[in-house]
Amino acid sequence: MAFSEKQEYKVEVLPPFNQLQIRRADIIEKDGKEVARSYHRHCLQPGEDYSSEPDVVKQIAVAVWTDEIVAAYNASLGGE
């Protein structure tokens, strides 16, 4: 009767500036069978610090947050 916990991530890339919407599922299992699941959702904007995110989020941010995208996003906010 062992309990274990794991997390699963779903990442959506939202146009036009490639904001990242991240859904984390916290899953508790007992003897290999899921007994509970809860969700947490948050968003990251282009250029935002993602160093504390899981590897899958980091890899996507590197791929979709080009210098041009970050500059366009900042310009849309009235910056740069």
ABEGO torsion letter per residue (X at the ends): XBBBBBBBBBBBBBOAAGBBBBBBBBBBBBGGBBABBBBBBBBBBBGBBAAABBAAAAAAAAAABBAAAAAAAAAAAGBX
